[in-house]
Amino acid sequence: MKTALAAPDALHPVAEKRADESGAPKRPAQVGSVPGVMKAVTHRRYGEPEVLALETLAMPVPGPDEVLVQVCAAGASIGDHHIITGKPYLIRATPFGGLPRPRNLVPGSAMAGRVAALGQNVTDFAVGDEVYGETTRGAFAEYVVVAAAKLGPRPTSLSFEEAAAVPWAVTALQALRDSGGLKPGQKVLINGASGAVGSWAVQLAKAMGAHVTAVCSPRNLARMRELGATDVIDYTKEDFVTGGPRFDVVVDLVANRSLTEFRSVLTPTGAYVACAGGGSDWVGPFGRLIVLLVMSLFTKQRLKPFVANPNRQDLAVLRDFVDSGKARPFVERRFPMAEAARALAHVGEGHAQGSTVITIAG
Ligand SMILES: NC(=O)c1ccc[n+]([C@@H]2O[C@H](COP(=O)([O-])OP(=O)(O)OC[C@H]3O[C@@H](n4cnc5c(N)ncnc54)[C@H](OP(=O)(O)O)[C@@H]3O)[C@@H](O)[C@H]2O)c1
């Protein structure tokens, strides 16, 4: 595995040899000292975050390829807010939602903590290892089960709270590197640069050797420059759409302009990476994504719907990136587990600065 981020190449993953691919005998499940019950933030009906409650639940049990993690801190994101409110309504028809009520009792995805028990096929972690990663549900709890493939050793230079903010960098990395195909010397626009994903996107794009333009509100301008933006656009005073085609890549984290307007600032072969929500309460971004796919058949511009794919290789890339001092998470606010609803209400306002974290254990 690469350990340095001296060159843009270091943001590309190197295949990790997993112990279970090496012919080593499988170990039986390892179990640390795990209680029978845990405290968890529960989600029994859709609504504003005050529908969340704190309950005592049975301890989850890891499957053969899963790990039970004692959660020290979890990231609260706008994506979690969508799941809790059940809006756009279409989300209720996906595995993240459920009809007529939420399918997943405990929300929460990004987290950092300690390995508490291992499924029988998991050979590359040990009880007590400090890890971080992203799951599809369950992180707002004292313990969570996570697929081993979506976990990695946590950055050692960070606190657990800071490490819980790093999984959003996976979104930024994959949007820039994989969907955007960003190359050194190219010009990239980050729309929505000051939030959880955008704050990473600015730093990663800079590390990839790009010329970074960050779109944000006035209170974030100085921080964007500190993170590496060459140019900053205050969206309350200036419109990035005026100025003509000039960006090789646009990473859109807001979806506040039409596709035609975004395309108007792209070079003829530039890439528009659509990460954001937006859209109506019913279908959210899905309608826009269909238009994007159809439009992409008729242009040399690369119009890319984006869905992050959390995985251990990219967690390793980002751990090395952070531990080598090339970037830091910006944790704006921390909330105790009992105040998870306040954390989610904060991100739900749509103007979070960097990341919001729920502290769960020391
Ligand atoms: N597709 C995927 O796999 C994936 C994964 C993760 C996230 N996402 C999506 O990516 C988007 C961003 O996520 P996030 O976690 O970074 O959200 P976030 O932390 O809430 O940040 C959003 C940022 O947008 C800024 N903003 C609001 N209005 C703006 C405007 N008119 N122009 C420019 N910036 C504006 C806000 O800053 P100000 O206070 O300065 O306005 C805020 O910091 C969300 O839609 C989320 O659902 C998608």
The ligand as an SDF file (V2000), in Angstrom:
LIG
                    3D

 48 52  0  0  0  0  0  0  0  0999 V2000
  -23.7320   10.9710   -4.5360 N   0  0  0  0  0  0  0  0  0  0  0  0
  -23.1090   10.5930   -3.4120 C   0  0  0  0  0  0  0  0  0  0  0  0
  -22.6240    9.4610   -3.2900 O   0  0  0  0  0  0  0  0  0  0  0  0
  -22.9970   11.5930   -2.3120 C   0  0  0  0  0  0  0  0  0  0  0  0
  -22.2090   11.3270   -1.1780 C   0  0  0  0  0  0  0  0  0  0  0  0
  -22.1180   12.3090   -0.2010 C   0  0  0  0  0  0  0  0  0  0  0  0
  -22.8290   13.4970   -0.3570 C   0  0  0  0  0  0  0  0  0  0  0  0
  -23.5940   13.6820   -1.4410 N   0  0  0  0  0  0  0  0  0  0  0  0
  -24.3660   14.9020   -1.6400 C   0  0  0  0  0  0  0  0  0  0  0  0
  -23.4430   15.9680   -1.8250 O   0  0  0  0  0  0  0  0  0  0  0  0
  -24.0350   17.1710   -1.3680 C   0  0  0  0  0  0  0  0  0  0  0  0
  -23.0750   17.8550   -0.3990 C   0  0  0  0  0  0  0  0  0  0  0  0
  -22.8980   17.0340    0.7380 O   0  0  0  0  0  0  0  0  0  0  0  0
  -22.2050   17.6310    2.0340 P   0  0  0  0  0  0  0  0  0  0  0  0
  -22.2180   16.5250    3.0210 O   0  0  0  0  0  0  0  0  0  0  0  0
  -20.9350   18.3070    1.6940 O   0  0  0  0  0  0  0  0  0  0  0  0
  -23.2810   18.7250    2.4510 O   0  0  0  0  0  0  0  0  0  0  0  0
  -23.1360   19.9090    3.5080 P   0  0  0  0  0  0  0  0  0  0  0  0
  -22.0810   19.5670    4.4960 O   0  0  0  0  0  0  0  0  0  0  0  0
  -24.5140   20.2310    3.9850 O   0  0  0  0  0  0  0  0  0  0  0  0
  -22.5860   21.1190    2.6520 O   0  0  0  0  0  0  0  0  0  0  0  0
  -23.3380   21.7760    1.7050 C   0  0  0  0  0  0  0  0  0  0  0  0
  -22.7040   23.1350    1.4980 C   0  0  0  0  0  0  0  0  0  0  0  0
  -23.3660   23.7640    0.4120 O   0  0  0  0  0  0  0  0  0  0  0  0
  -23.1760   25.1500    0.6080 C   0  0  0  0  0  0  0  0  0  0  0  0
  -24.1600   25.8890   -0.1490 N   0  0  0  0  0  0  0  0  0  0  0  0
  -25.4820   26.0960    0.1260 C   0  0  0  0  0  0  0  0  0  0  0  0
  -26.0470   26.8560   -0.8380 N   0  0  0  0  0  0  0  0  0  0  0  0
  -25.0550   27.1250   -1.7400 C   0  0  0  0  0  0  0  0  0  0  0  0
  -25.0010   27.8440   -2.9560 C   0  0  0  0  0  0  0  0  0  0  0  0
  -26.0630   28.4630   -3.4620 N   0  0  0  0  0  0  0  0  0  0  0  0
  -23.8440   27.8970   -3.6320 N   0  0  0  0  0  0  0  0  0  0  0  0
  -22.7270   27.2610   -3.1560 C   0  0  0  0  0  0  0  0  0  0  0  0
  -22.7150   26.5960   -1.9770 N   0  0  0  0  0  0  0  0  0  0  0  0
  -23.8660   26.5260   -1.2960 C   0  0  0  0  0  0  0  0  0  0  0  0
  -23.2840   25.3850    2.0900 C   0  0  0  0  0  0  0  0  0  0  0  0
  -22.3840   26.4220    2.4520 O   0  0  0  0  0  0  0  0  0  0  0  0
  -22.8170   27.9330    2.8280 P   0  0  0  0  0  0  0  0  0  0  0  0
  -23.1240   27.9460    4.2840 O   0  0  0  0  0  0  0  0  0  0  0  0
  -21.5960   28.6680    2.4750 O   0  0  0  0  0  0  0  0  0  0  0  0
  -24.0140   28.2670    1.9940 O   0  0  0  0  0  0  0  0  0  0  0  0
  -22.8160   24.0500    2.6870 C   0  0  0  0  0  0  0  0  0  0  0  0
  -21.5540   24.1750    3.2820 O   0  0  0  0  0  0  0  0  0  0  0  0
  -25.3630   16.7790   -0.7350 C   0  0  0  0  0  0  0  0  0  0  0  0
  -26.4060   17.0180   -1.6710 O   0  0  0  0  0  0  0  0  0  0  0  0
  -25.2300   15.2990   -0.4680 C   0  0  0  0  0  0  0  0  0  0  0  0
  -26.4750   14.6300   -0.4730 O   0  0  0  0  0  0  0  0  0  0  0  0
  -23.6980   12.7610   -2.4130 C   0  0  0  0  0  0  0  0  0  0  0  0
  1  2  1  0
  2  3  2  0
  2  4  1  0
  4  5  1  0
  4 48  2  0
  5  6  2  0
  6  7  1  0
  7  8  2  0
  8  9  1  0
  8 48  1  0
  9 10  1  0
  9 46  1  0
 10 11  1  0
 11 12  1  0
 11 44  1  0
 12 13  1  0
 13 14  1  0
 14 15  2  0
 14 16  1  0
 14 17  1  0
 17 18  1  0
 18 19  2  0
 18 20  1  0
 18 21  1  0
 21 22  1  0
 22 23  1  0
 23 24  1  0
 23 42  1  0
 24 25  1  0
 25 26  1  0
 25 36  1  0
 26 27  1  0
 26 35  1  0
 27 28  2  0
 28 29  1  0
 29 30  1  0
 29 35  2  0
 30 31  1  0
 30 32  2  0
 32 33  1  0
 33 34  2  0
 34 35  1  0
 36 37  1  0
 36 42  1  0
 37 38  1  0
 38 39  2  0
 38 40  1  0
 38 41  1  0
 42 43  1  0
 44 45  1  0
 44 46  1  0
 46 47  1  0
M  CHG  2   8   1  16  -1
M  END
$$$$
